[in-house]
Amino acid sequence: MHYIDEGAGRAIVFVHGVPAWSFNFRVMVRGLSSRCRCVAPDHLGFGLSDKPAGWHYDPAALAAHLEGLIEGLGLRDVTLVVHDWGGPLGLAYALRRPDNVRRLVLLNTWMWSSKGDLRARLVARLLASPPYLALEDRMAVTARLFTRLAVARRDRVPPGVFAHFQGPFRRRNDRAGLRALVRAIHGSDEWVGSLWEERERLRDLPALVVWGMKDPAFPPRYLARWEDLFTRARIERLAGVGHYPHEESAEQVLRLLEAFVTEEEASA
């Protein structure tokens, strides 16, 4: 399991989604490592981590790998920064170990079942369908197309960044983890829903929620759920920003994160 580990001080753990890897947090790590210990892992099957073809890439197992990394490195009072699939995978740790989580930062993510959400269920079924998975297997369509379609303004993301999105998935044999998590949007609905049932454990944690308001995958109504949950949340709505606020408005997100960490440290 590959991970970036830069700086010293309070630990910040960055948990990426799909299709993504630790590369996508480079601006945050560079900006915060002078005052914090920044740890950004690649999930098994992603980025520079191993990509065993025969492994199952079950989300619950990936969450357990993340927990093993945090505990194995001896990180304490961690700040979790989660995006996309990083929400369920990272917040699963916060639910199990709320005593070891100091604060949360959420970037366009979710942690609930799609039951009752017709649009979400239809999209999940499409992504889990044999035709889509066949395209994923042969062409890496999620890394090639979703990253571009989910960005509100492509002029904010240099072409080289999109190339790095795709880099770890160029070879067919390296896409097993990507295929599995795309499929798991439908297949792991019950597991993700079980996390939401325990959400009260997170209610009183200090939280910063930064949301790209033009995200075609996670609409503003998703943000409303997080607003209803947290009693100590700072909500930042980024107009004209899509699914990847830490790419489309990286410096702004960095400033928000810096201010959040500094304010919380001062009030502790």
C-alpha positions as CSV (number, residue, x, y, z in Angstrom):
1,M,0.0,0.0,0.0
2,H,1.7,3.2,-1.2
3,Y,1.3,6.4,0.7
4,I,2.7,9.9,0.9
5,D,4.0,10.9,4.3
6,E,5.3,14.5,4.5
7,G,5.8,16.9,7.3
8,A,5.5,16.8,11.1
9,G,2.9,17.8,13.6
10,R,-0.8,17.1,13.8
11,A,-1.8,14.3,11.3
12,I,-4.0,14.9,8.3
13,V,-5.0,11.8,6.4
14,F,-6.3,12.4,2.8
15,V,-8.6,9.7,1.5
16,H,-9.2,9.7,-2.3
17,G,-12.1,8.5,-4.3
18,V,-12.7,7.0,-7.8
19,P,-11.1,7.5,-10.2
20,A,-8.3,9.2,-8.3
21,W,-5.2,8.6,-6.1
22,S,-2.9,10.5,-3.7
23,F,-1.7,12.7,-6.6
24,N,-5.0,14.6,-6.4
25,F,-4.1,16.0,-3.0
26,R,-0.6,17.3,-4.0
27,V,-1.5,21.0,-3.5
28,M,-2.9,20.3,0.0
29,V,0.1,18.2,1.0
30,R,2.5,20.8,-0.3
31,G,0.7,23.6,1.4
32,L,0.2,22.0,4.8
33,S,3.3,19.8,5.3
34,S,5.2,22.7,6.9
35,R,2.9,22.6,9.9
36,C,1.2,19.2,9.8
37,R,2.0,15.5,9.1
38,C,0.3,14.9,5.8
39,V,-0.5,11.2,4.9
40,A,-2.1,10.4,1.6
41,P,-2.5,6.7,0.8
42,D,-3.4,5.1,-2.5
43,H,-6.0,2.4,-1.9
44,L,-5.0,-1.1,-2.9
45,G,-5.5,-1.2,-6.7
46,F,-5.0,2.5,-7.2
47,G,-2.2,4.9,-7.8
48,L,1.2,3.4,-6.9
49,S,-0.2,0.7,-4.6
50,D,-0.1,-3.0,-5.7
51,K,-2.9,-4.0,-8.0
52,P,-3.4,-7.8,-7.5
53,A,-5.7,-9.1,-10.2
54,G,-7.3,-11.8,-8.1
55,W,-8.2,-9.7,-5.1
56,H,-11.9,-8.7,-4.5
57,Y,-11.4,-5.0,-3.7
58,D,-14.4,-5.0,-1.3
59,P,-15.0,-1.5,0.1
60,A,-15.2,-2.8,3.7
61,A,-11.8,-4.5,3.1
62,L,-10.3,-1.3,1.7
63,A,-11.7,0.6,4.7
64,A,-9.9,-1.9,6.9
65,H,-6.7,-1.4,5.0
66,L,-6.9,2.4,5.7
67,E,-7.6,1.7,9.3
68,G,-4.5,-0.6,9.4
69,L,-2.4,2.2,7.9
70,I,-3.5,4.8,10.4
71,E,-3.0,2.5,13.3
72,G,0.2,1.1,12.0
73,L,1.7,4.6,11.6
74,G,0.6,5.4,15.1
75,L,-1.3,8.5,14.0
76,R,-3.3,10.2,16.8
77,D,-6.0,12.9,16.8
78,V,-6.2,12.8,13.0
79,T,-7.9,15.1,10.7
80,L,-9.7,13.1,7.9
81,V,-10.0,14.7,4.5
82,V,-12.3,12.6,2.3
83,H,-13.6,12.9,-1.3
84,D,-16.0,10.8,-3.3
85,W,-15.6,7.1,-2.4
86,G,-13.1,8.3,0.2
87,G,-16.2,9.3,2.3
88,P,-17.4,5.8,3.1
89,L,-13.9,4.4,3.2
90,G,-12.5,7.1,5.5
91,L,-15.5,7.9,7.6
92,A,-15.8,4.2,8.4
93,Y,-12.7,4.8,10.5
94,A,-14.2,7.8,12.2
95,L,-17.2,5.7,13.1
96,R,-15.0,3.0,14.6
97,R,-12.5,5.3,16.3
98,P,-14.2,8.7,16.9
99,D,-11.9,9.0,19.9
100,N,-8.9,9.2,17.5
101,V,-10.5,11.7,15.0
102,R,-10.0,15.4,15.8
103,R,-11.9,16.9,12.8
104,L,-13.4,16.1,9.4
105,V,-13.1,17.7,6.0
106,L,-15.6,16.6,3.4
107,L,-15.2,17.3,-0.3
108,N,-18.2,16.2,-2.5
109,T,-18.8,12.9,-0.9
110,W,-21.6,10.7,0.5
111,M,-22.2,7.9,3.0
112,W,-25.7,6.6,2.6
113,S,-27.8,4.1,0.7
114,S,-29.4,5.0,-2.6
115,K,-32.7,3.6,-1.5
116,G,-35.5,6.1,-2.3
117,D,-33.2,8.0,-4.7
118,L,-34.3,6.8,-8.2
119,R,-31.6,8.7,-10.1
120,A,-28.8,7.4,-7.9
121,R,-30.1,3.8,-8.2
122,L,-30.4,4.0,-11.9
123,V,-26.8,5.4,-12.2
124,A,-25.5,2.7,-9.9
125,R,-27.2,0.0,-11.9
126,L,-25.8,1.4,-15.1
127,L,-22.3,1.5,-13.7
128,A,-22.6,-2.1,-12.5
129,S,-24.0,-3.4,-15.8
130,P,-22.0,-5.8,-18.0
131,P,-21.8,-3.4,-21.0
132,Y,-20.3,-0.6,-18.8
133,L,-17.9,-2.9,-17.0
134,A,-16.8,-4.3,-20.4
135,L,-16.1,-0.7,-21.6
136,E,-14.3,-0.1,-18.3
137,D,-12.2,-3.2,-18.8
138,R,-11.2,-2.4,-22.3
139,M,-11.0,1.4,-22.4
140,A,-10.9,2.7,-18.8
141,V,-13.9,5.0,-19.6
142,T,-14.3,6.1,-16.0
143,A,-10.7,7.5,-15.8
144,R,-10.8,8.8,-19.4
145,L,-14.3,10.4,-19.4
146,F,-15.8,10.8,-16.0
147,T,-12.9,13.0,-14.8
148,R,-13.4,15.4,-17.7
149,L,-17.2,15.4,-17.5
150,A,-17.3,15.9,-13.8
151,V,-15.2,19.0,-13.9
152,A,-17.3,22.2,-14.3
153,R,-14.6,24.2,-16.1
154,R,-11.9,22.3,-17.8
155,D,-9.8,25.4,-18.3
156,R,-9.1,25.3,-14.5
157,V,-7.5,21.8,-14.8
158,P,-4.3,21.6,-17.0
159,P,-4.4,18.7,-19.5
160,G,-1.4,17.1,-17.8
161,V,-3.5,16.7,-14.7
162,F,-6.1,14.7,-16.6
163,A,-3.2,12.5,-17.9
164,H,-2.2,11.8,-14.3
165,F,-5.7,10.9,-13.4
166,Q,-5.5,8.2,-16.1
167,G,-1.9,7.2,-15.5
168,P,-2.3,4.3,-13.0
169,F,-5.1,2.8,-15.1
170,R,-3.6,2.8,-18.5
171,R,-2.9,-1.0,-18.5
172,R,-5.8,-3.3,-18.6
173,N,-4.4,-5.4,-15.8
174,D,-4.2,-2.4,-13.5
175,R,-7.9,-1.6,-13.6
176,A,-9.3,-4.4,-11.3
177,G,-9.6,-2.1,-8.3
178,L,-11.2,0.7,-10.4
179,R,-13.7,-1.7,-11.9
180,A,-14.6,-3.2,-8.5
181,L,-15.3,0.2,-6.9
182,V,-17.3,1.4,-9.9
183,R,-19.4,-1.8,-9.6
184,A,-19.6,-1.5,-5.8
185,I,-21.5,1.8,-6.1
186,H,-24.4,-0.6,-6.6
187,G,-23.2,-3.8,-4.9
188,S,-22.1,-2.2,-1.6
189,D,-25.3,-0.1,-1.1
190,E,-26.1,-2.0,2.1
191,W,-22.7,-1.6,3.6
192,V,-22.6,2.2,2.9
193,G,-26.2,2.5,4.3
194,S,-25.1,0.7,7.5
195,L,-22.5,3.5,8.0
196,W,-25.1,6.2,7.7
197,E,-27.2,4.4,10.4
198,E,-24.3,5.1,12.8
199,R,-23.9,8.8,11.7
200,E,-24.7,10.2,15.2
201,R,-21.2,9.2,16.3
202,L,-19.9,12.0,14.0
203,R,-22.4,14.7,14.8
204,D,-20.4,16.7,17.3
205,L,-17.0,16.5,15.5
206,P,-15.8,19.8,14.0
207,A,-16.4,19.6,10.3
208,L,-15.5,21.6,7.2
209,V,-17.7,20.8,4.2
210,V,-16.4,22.2,0.9
211,W,-18.8,21.5,-2.0
212,G,-18.5,22.1,-5.7
213,M,-22.0,23.2,-6.6
214,K,-21.9,22.2,-10.2
215,D,-21.1,18.5,-9.5
216,P,-23.1,16.4,-11.9
217,A,-22.5,13.3,-9.8
218,F,-23.2,14.6,-6.3
219,P,-25.9,17.4,-6.5
220,P,-26.5,20.0,-3.8
221,R,-29.2,17.9,-2.1
222,Y,-26.3,15.6,-1.0
223,L,-24.8,18.6,0.7
224,A,-28.1,19.2,2.6
225,R,-27.7,15.8,4.3
226,W,-24.3,16.8,5.7
227,E,-25.7,20.1,6.8
228,D,-28.4,18.4,8.7
229,L,-25.9,16.0,10.4
230,F,-23.2,18.2,11.8
231,T,-23.8,20.5,14.7
232,R,-20.3,22.1,14.3
233,A,-19.9,22.4,10.6
234,R,-18.5,25.2,8.4
235,I,-20.1,24.9,5.0
236,E,-18.3,26.4,1.9
237,R,-20.2,26.4,-1.4
238,L,-18.0,26.8,-4.4
239,A,-20.1,28.2,-7.3
240,G,-19.1,27.0,-10.7
241,V,-17.0,24.2,-9.4
242,G,-17.7,20.5,-10.2
243,H,-16.8,17.2,-8.6
244,Y,-13.2,17.9,-7.8
245,P,-12.9,21.1,-5.8
246,H,-9.4,20.3,-4.8
247,E,-8.4,20.3,-8.4
248,E,-10.7,23.0,-9.9
249,S,-10.1,25.5,-7.0
250,A,-7.1,23.9,-5.3
251,E,-5.6,27.1,-3.8
252,Q,-9.0,28.2,-2.4
253,V,-9.6,24.8,-0.9
254,L,-6.1,24.9,0.6
255,R,-6.8,28.3,2.2
256,L,-10.0,27.0,3.7
257,L,-8.3,23.9,5.1
258,E,-5.5,26.0,6.5
259,A,-7.9,28.3,8.2
260,F,-10.0,25.4,9.6
261,V,-7.0,23.6,11.0
262,T,-5.6,26.8,12.5
263,E,-8.9,27.9,14.1
264,E,-9.5,24.5,15.6
265,E,-6.0,24.4,17.0
266,A,-6.4,27.8,18.6
267,S,-9.7,26.8,20.2
268,A,-8.4,23.4,21.5
